[in-house]
Amino acid sequence: MKPLWLRRKTPDAEALNKMRHLLQRFGLNTVCEGALCPNQGECFGQGTATFLILGRTCTRNCTFCAIPSEEHPPAPDPGEPERIAQAASELGLKHVVITSVTRDDLEDGGASQFAETVEALKEKNPQIIVEVLVPDFLGSLAALEIVVNSGPEIINHNLETVPRLYPEVRPQADYRRSIGLLKRVKEINSQKITKSGLMLGLGEEQEEVRQVMRDLREVSCDLLTLGQYLQPSGRHHPVIRYIHPEEFEELRKEGEKMGFKSVFSAPFVRSSFHAAEVFQKIDRPQRSQRTQS
Ligand code: SF4
């Protein structure tokens, strides 16, 4: 049974429906709905959402994820970048998060669709902050360069869990490849903000979490999110442990001591939850340097 701290008040149905109608009108997907995120009510209520590009089905099947798998999903939708820019403008978003399913079936892993979406958003609103939550592009440096050079401020890539659990939690992923991706972002452009996230409660030990945090700091990762894993259905990876909020707070403090510019750590935290606030917490001079570059 879920502990008290994981009880949420019923979301505002009107706000939910308003956002859903807008998404339907623009023919857009969100990871919020695809991944059955518990924060939908709050985020949709605040008029924010994380857009999911490159379709509703993924070429991988991580055991924690509610998004359905398909070996050959439909081709990318060429009109999607422009429609996301229009929706973001209509929502008045100042900070937008773009994520995707993993498309190992595509030559560039979907990198060009990310780039076109970032460019369409920036063309519509040059002031908008764009955060991209990317897959690992099977380690392709060329694909990563396409995305980084398209101009997002934040490049987020989740490690999701500790390396020991990869075979059972994200069998098609590779821990070192993911760490390498975050390292290469800074090599491509040191001004870029990097971010990563873990879900806890999948069977990891606290010391394993600390080691992942150290690995992230070794590649100069700036932002970190830590949240409680919640099982989307009985077919998905079981919850091994519910982490107490005090433990999340302890890890937050340790993370900030390790040098992360911001650590967002609590049961309901997800990688793009309150993304704008997490970003605003970081060092101002870095932002002013970035606008000069
Ligand atoms: S790669 Fe991402 S979208 Fe695909 S199954 Fe894994 S977590 Fe879900």
Boltz pocket constraint, residues with backbone or C-beta under 6 A from the ligand:
constraints:
  - pocket:
      binder: B
      contacts: [[A, 58], [A, 59], [A, 60], [A, 61], [A, 62], [A, 65], [A, 66], [A, 67], [A, 100], [A, 101], [A, 102], [A, 135], [A, 170]]
      max_distance: 6.0
